[in-house]
Amino acid sequence: MTTTRRDFLAAAAATAGAAMTPDLNHAHQHGHDEHQAVPSDPALRVKALESLLVEKGLVDRAALDVLVDAYEHKIGPRNGARVVARAWSDPAYKQRLLKDADAAIAEMGYGGLQGEHMVVVENSPKVHNLVVCTLCSCYPWPVLGLPPVWYKSAPYRSRAVIDPRGVLREFGLELAEDVEVRVWDSTAELRYLVLPERSEGTEGMSEEALEALVTRDSMVGVAKVSASKAGNAA
Amino acid sequence: MNGVHDMGGMHGMGPIVEDKNEPVFHQEWEGRIFAMNRAMGAWRKWNLDASRHSKEVIPPAEYLRMSYYERWVAGLLKLIVQSGLTTRAEIESGAPVSGSVKAVPALTADKAVALVEKGVPASRSVNVAARFQVGQRVRARNMHPVGHTRLPRYARGKFGTIDRDHGVFVFPDTNAHFLGEKPQHVYSVRFAARELWGEQAAPQDSVYLDLWDDYLEPA
């Protein structure tokens, strides 16, 4: 089947139009699950849009490549893990991080888009912090990269504020009743990073070894750091 | 606006599904639309708040059906037509209108590097008096604007305490509609979970929201 660029852009324009008529056929095929394979038509729509914008001189393909490469290959949760490992290893750094997160994170060479105004919140045996954006998908890009699908999904956005303990249970984390849960809803331009508790059994470990223990999920607050979970990609 | 994007506290959205080996972009087009949003944003015809609002106005059934980056496609198409960067006819034909002058891209590769590294601060160095002090008890206003707002429904009318003053920031409710930046203080406001959700919540738990002066009144 061949479909022209014109057809795909026209379909996209209809989607973006003021009326935005629901595409029932499409809805029937793909349901409500954000995790299902994306149908091929967005791929073609986006390709057609890119061609149009390049032809009009509005977009430089090389700039698009830079942006994709930055978030695909350069900026991700290993940055945040380095910040956390440094905070665990250097008490003075930790104090600076909690007091002025922007400056302390910049010391490690990180900062920029969607991390212009950072706040670091510290977990302890008595306090557990959890980060969400109920209104969209705000997330601290320079230290964690782009957010995973679950963070941007309706189930997490809807329940993190009303039932944080239930959400944590779903991630396999059962908190004691006397722990205080603090949920941070990123409603403004402040971006939150959780400083997880340093786990037992990590005494004497090097900063590099500690860094390998720190997971993305622990820095969002949906997991704890375990001394035995080194290499866990999440 | 009281849209479906304002999800805090809703029920029935299903279980949280975590993909342990998730790629940054699931398909190539997701990365391209992500990058195009930034490249087109560099024309400064709209701002971050307007960009967020462009997705909020997607009708609720569509919003829930779409994947995350499908919303970005819909939002960007709306913005480029509204701003006049492209015409609806060009979107429909897929080609520049004949005789139009080719522009020089606003975002080049080197500017893209700088954008990623430096970001776009939303704070403003202007002297605006704070209306509230740390430790002060406040009430989130019971307001229901039809336009863009960052005061979620679940906090409206609820009492909280100013935990921290973050300084002065652009105000989304006006900025999203090109009615000015109206810079004002943003505070971290602590709401007891029981104030928001009643007896079902643990007594010591809380939710912190970052709220602008205009969202708050003295309690």
Interface residues (C-beta under 8 A of the other chain):
Chain A: T4 R5 R6 F8 L9 A10 A12 A13 T15 A16 M20 P22 D23 H26 A27 H30 G31 H32 E34 H35 V38 P42 A43 R45 V46 K47 A48 L49 E50 S51 L52 L53 E55 K56 G57 L58 V59 D60 A62 A63 L64 D65 V66 L67 V68 A70 Y71 E72 I75 G76 G111 G112 L113 Q114 G115 E116 H117 V119 V132 T134 L135 C136 S137 P142 G145 L146 P148 V149 W150 K152 S153 A154 P155 Y156 R157 S158 R159 A160 V161 I162 P164 R165 V167 E170 F171 E177 D178 E180 V181 R182 V183 W184 D185 S186 T187 A188 E189 L190 A233 A234
Chain B: H5 D6 M7 G8 G9 M10 H11 M13 G14 P15 I16 V17 E18 D19 K20 N21 E22 V24 F25 H26 Q27 E28 W29 E30 G31 R32 I33 F34 A35 M36 R38 A39 M40 W43 R52 K55 I58 P59 A61 E62 L64 R65 S67 Y68 Y69 E70 V73 A74 G75 L76 L77 K78 I80 V81 L85 T86 R88 E90 I91 E92 S93 G94 A95 P96 S100 K102 A103 V104 P105 A106 L107 T108 A109 K111 A112 V113 L115 V116 E117 K118 G119 V120 P121 A122 S123 R150 L151 P152 Y154 H166 F169 V170 V186 S188 A193 L196 W197 A201 A202 Q204 D205 S206 V207 Y208 L209 D210 L211 W212
